[in-house]
Amino acid sequence: MTVLCVILREQLRQFDSSDATGRLVLSIEKLRDLLQPYLPEGNNEDRFRRDVDSLVEQAVELGFLKLLFGEDKNYEVRPILKAKIDADMLELLKQKLEAYANPSNP
C-alpha cells in the first residue's frame, strides 16, 4: 500500500507543478503501469491485475482515490494524500522505493 501511496503522491506533485487545472484522474491501466516495477515479477498477468485491483480498492477505502463513474475504471487522486505524505516524506520514501526496485544500484 505504501508503494501505491508514494506513486499517487508523486503523480499529484507532478500534476500540481504542471499548468494543468482541475483534478488528477488516472485510469486503472495507468496505475498498473506505474506499479509494475514495484510488484513481484512473474508471468501471471491475472494475479498482477488482482494485486493492483486490491491495492486500488484499499486506497479507495482510505479516501486517497475516488472511483469515477463511466465506461472505464478511472480514479481521481484525492488531495488529502498531500496531508498524509508531505514533500520531505515523499522524497525519503521515493529513495527507498528506488533502492528496492533497483537493488543492484548502490
Secondary structure, DSSP 8 states (H G I E B T S, - for coil): -HHHHHHHHHHHHHHHHSS--S--EEEHHHHHHHHGGGS---S-HHHHHHHHHHHHHHHHHHTSEEEE-SSS-EEEE-THHHHHS-HHHHHHHHHHHHHHH-TT--
